[in-house]
Amino acid sequence: MSEILQEELIQFMFLRNPVGTLDVMKCLGLWFGKSNETDIEIKTRFGDHVAKALSGGYDSWKATPRGCLALMILVDQFPRNIYRHTIQSFAGDRMARKIVDEHQWLEVLKPEECIFVPCLIMTHQENVEYQQWGVTFYNSLEPLLPSELHVFRTIFEEHLRIIKLCGTFPHRDHYYGRETCEVGRMLMENPKIRFDLPLIAEDGCVKFGHDPKKLWLATQRAFDALERIEALSEETDSQSPVQVPSWLSENEIAECHETFRAFDKDGNGSFDRNELATVLASTGRTYTPEQVQRAMNRISGEQDCTSITFEQFSALFRTKMDMSAEARARRRFNMFDADGSGEISLEELKKCIRSMDDLVTNAEIEEMMRVCDEDHNGSVSFEEFMVMFPFTSTVRKLSSGQIPLCVTAS
């Protein structure tokens, strides 16, 4: 049984054509694409095995090389899919490190498999010695790899450089409550080395970063949530709590997780009043602590609520907004258009997006501007804005049982 599961894991990660040759481009898309569909499939097929492996249930697999490779997939790779945007993404990194010393990898695994064990294991460690070890190993591995996989040299060497400069990975700092150093903040703005971002293809080239159109959709979902939370903060009468949903599909849950990340700043699986206040400030309006607390109480159904879980947050999308699409569109546009000029400048776009989600890079926001600015005048008009914001919620609404919220345009 163990051997069958091990081979299933390895075949899932190393996609091959009918004659057994590695399909390199499909593999790169799987390894770095970061799609909701892939995350859902991994969670559905292997989620229970990941939990068991992280608790030590498959430690016996370390006795064989292929068992080590399969175990690495469960504890090092799949947590990054299943627990994306949370501190649990890195839960298996130390466990994976213990695998490295078990075998002479070039003698017992295929070259492409050695990218995972030991190289990826070592490049995930916040330790200069381990990083250097991984790069040294890769130097002997690279001549055995197809040229399309030589991109890993840049990945491994840049990880080493980042650890030498910062001592930690800056994109993990907010999960661990660490202060990001000045060099780290500069590195976070360089999408070429933001390996926490998905790999995307454009004009025959590949790069790390989010598709700008998907970022616009993610921004729309964040506004959907903000409008509902704003409405709850302004209610003065006591109402029943927003109900935890059971009606969302797996893909809709994944979309909600993407939105939740902007609120759950430290990635601990919930957000508190300070985190909510930070995101609400991106609307340009001032909220009293009492208003923020009122919204927390309404979402949770608890008095003096201290944190909101993902399940409670996702239930917000079951509510029906009592505002016309045109009014919502104008209201959102005005949040970006801080100076009231009737156009959104690049700086205004950056300020609003970064105040909601500081993990979005300036380079990505510039790409968002590029795809939206159809007349290339350096700013976004209301008409151009409407193209990116169709104002049909990406999370479906039930035809009945919706909870009405009254929101007035301002």
Residue pairs with C-beta under 8 A, 6 or more apart in sequence:
2 58
2 60
2 61
2 67
5 49
5 70
6 61
6 66
6 67
6 69
6 70
7 66
7 70
9 46
9 49
9 70
9 73
9 74
10 66
10 69
10 70
10 73
10 113
12 45
12 46
12 73
13 27
13 30
13 31
13 73
13 77
13 116
14 22
14 27
14 112
14 113
15 22
15 23
15 26
15 27
15 30
16 22
16 23
17 23
22 112
22 146
24 146
24 148
24 149
25 148
27 112
28 148
28 151
28 199
28 206
29 199
30 38
31 199
32 198
32 199
32 208
33 198
33 199
34 84
34 197
34 198
34 199
35 198
36 251
36 254
36 255
36 258
37 251
38 81
39 81
39 82
39 84
39 254
40 250
40 251
40 254
42 78
42 81
42 82
43 81
43 82
44 250
46 74
46 78
47 82
49 58
49 74
50 74
50 75
50 78
50 79
50 82
52 58
53 71
53 74
53 75
53 92
54 74
54 75
54 79
54 91
54 92
54 95
58 71
58 74
59 71
60 67
61 67
61 68
61 70
61 71
62 68
62 71
62 98
62 99
62 102
65 102
65 103
65 105
65 108
65 109
66 109
68 99
68 102
68 103
68 117
69 109
69 113
69 116
69 117
71 96
71 99
72 96
72 99
72 116
72 117
72 120
72 121
73 116
74 92
75 91
75 92
75 95
75 96
76 92
76 93
76 95
76 96
76 116
76 120
76 121
76 124
77 116
77 120
79 88
79 89
79 90
79 91
79 92
80 89
83 89
83 91
84 257
85 257
85 258
85 260
85 261
85 264
85 267
86 175
86 264
86 267
86 268
86 269
87 175
87 176
87 266
87 267
87 268
89 175
89 267
90 124
90 172
90 175
93 121
93 124
93 125
96 121
96 124
97 121
97 122
97 125
97 130
99 117
99 118
99 121
100 117
100 118
100 121
100 122
105 114
105 117
105 118
105 137
106 114
106 140
106 141
106 144
109 117
111 141
111 144
111 145
112 145
112 146
112 149
114 137
114 141
115 141
115 145
115 149
115 152
118 133
118 134
118 137
119 134
119 137
119 138
119 141
119 152
119 156
121 134
122 130
122 131
122 133
122 134
122 137
123 131
123 134
123 155
123 156
123 159
123 160
125 131
126 163
126 167
126 168
126 169
126 172
127 163
128 160
128 163
128 164
131 156
131 159
131 160
131 163
131 164
132 160
134 156
134 159
134 160
135 156
135 157
135 160
138 152
138 153
138 156
142 150
142 152
142 153
145 152
151 206
155 195
158 193
158 195
159 169
159 195
162 169
162 170
162 187
162 193
163 169
165 183
165 184
165 187
166 181
166 183
166 184
166 187
168 176
168 178
168 184
169 196
170 180
170 181
170 184
170 185
170 187
170 188
171 188
171 194
171 196
171 359
172 178
173 179
173 180
173 184
174 180
174 265
174 266
174 267
174 358
174 359
175 266
175 267
175 268
177 266
180 188
187 193
188 194
188 359
188 361
189 361
189 362
189 363
190 361
190 363
191 197
191 207
191 208
191 209
191 361
191 363
191 364
192 207
192 208
193 208
194 208
194 209
194 361
195 208
197 208
197 209
197 210
197 361
198 208
198 209
198 210
199 206
199 207
199 208
200 206
200 207
200 208
200 209
200 210
200 211
209 361
209 363
209 364
209 367
210 218
210 360
210 364
212 364
212 367
212 368
212 370
212 371
213 371
213 388
215 360
215 364
215 365
215 367
215 368
216 368
216 371
216 372
216 388
216 389
217 394
218 258
218 259
219 353
219 356
220 388
220 389
220 390
220 391
220 394
221 255
221 256
221 258
221 259
221 393
221 394
221 395
222 259
222 262
222 279
222 356
222 357
223 332
223 335
223 389
224 259
224 316
224 317
224 393
224 394
224 395
225 259
225 263
225 313
225 316
225 317
226 279
226 280
226 282
226 283
227 321
227 323
227 328
227 331
227 407
228 316
228 317
228 319
228 321
228 405
229 276
229 280
229 295
229 299
229 316
230 280
230 283
230 285
230 295
230 407
231 319
231 321
231 405
231 406
231 407
232 242
232 294
232 295
232 298
232 299
232 405
233 280
233 287
233 291
233 292
233 294
233 295
234 291
235 294
235 298
239 298
240 301
241 298
241 299
241 300
241 301
241 302
242 298
242 299
242 301
242 312
242 315
242 316
242 318
242 319
242 403
243 315
243 318
243 403
244 311
244 312
244 314
244 315
245 311
245 314
245 315
245 317
245 318
247 318
247 398
248 256
248 314
248 317
248 395
252 317
252 394
252 395
252 396
253 314
255 394
255 395
256 310
256 313
256 314
256 317
256 395
257 310
260 271
260 310
260 313
260 314
261 267
261 357
261 359
262 279
262 356
262 357
263 271
263 275
263 276
263 279
263 308
263 313
264 270
264 271
264 275
264 310
265 271
265 275
265 278
266 275
269 309
269 310
270 307
270 308
270 309
270 310
271 307
271 308
271 313
272 306
272 307
272 308
273 289
273 292
273 293
273 296
273 306
276 292
276 295
276 296
276 308
277 287
277 289
277 292
278 355
279 355
279 356
280 287
280 292
281 287
281 355
282 335
282 352
282 355
282 356
283 335
284 335
284 338
285 410
293 304
293 305
296 305
296 306
296 308
297 303
297 304
297 305
299 305
299 308
299 312
299 313
299 315
299 316
300 308
300 312
317 393
317 395
317 397
318 397
318 398
318 401
318 402
318 403
319 402
319 403
319 404
319 405
320 397
320 402
320 403
320 404
320 405
321 328
321 405
321 407
322 404
322 405
322 406
322 407
323 331
323 407
323 408
323 409
325 391
327 409
328 391
328 409
329 382
329 385
329 386
329 389
329 391
330 382
330 409
331 409
331 410
332 385
332 389
333 344
333 382
333 385
334 340
335 352
336 344
336 348
336 349
336 352
336 380
336 385
337 343
337 344
337 348
338 348
338 351
338 352
339 345
339 348
342 381
342 382
343 379
343 380
343 381
344 379
344 380
344 385
345 378
345 379
346 365
346 366
346 369
346 378
346 379
349 365
349 368
349 369
349 380
350 362
350 365
353 360
353 365
353 368
354 360
354 362
354 365
369 380
371 388
372 380
372 384
372 385
372 387
372 388
373 379
373 380
373 384
374 384
374 387
375 381
375 384
